[in-house]
Amino acid sequence: MGKTKFVMEFVLNSCSRSVLWTAVSTPSGLGDWFADDVKLVGEKWVFVWDKSEQSAVRLSCRDKQLVKFRWDGDTTDCYFEFKINEDALTGNVTLVITDFADESDLEDAKILWEEQVRVLGLQLGIRL
């Protein structure tokens, strides 16, 4: 049985698009909120939590708009993606996260993302 795709949106009021882009698209930015550390080893992005490592490949990147990764070992149709939208009228910046999880882990995965984005907000000085 395959994984289920889910999409979550987080409005990050008074956040600069370029600051958010650095947080979701660079090893140092991701290491500030998403993992304990992130290293770029050749083409592999190595994410470290406690003493465990998980590597991913970056599938696509559009400057200040979108970055997409796939964990090593995941099927080709599974990925996680950070997309940045900016409302032309209000200037509000929204982070849209797309990910995949087993049906039995779906709610836990959503809770984990909410917590991770809360940490991101703290890093950026934004209240969510």
Buried (B, 14 or more C-beta within 10 A) or exposed (E): EEBBEBEBEBBBEEBEBEBBBBBBBBBEBBBBBBBEBBBEEEEEBBBBEEEEBEBBBBEEEEEEBBBBBBBEEBEEEBBBBBBBBBEEEEEBBBBBBBBBBEEEEBEEBBEEBEEBBBEBBEBBEBEE
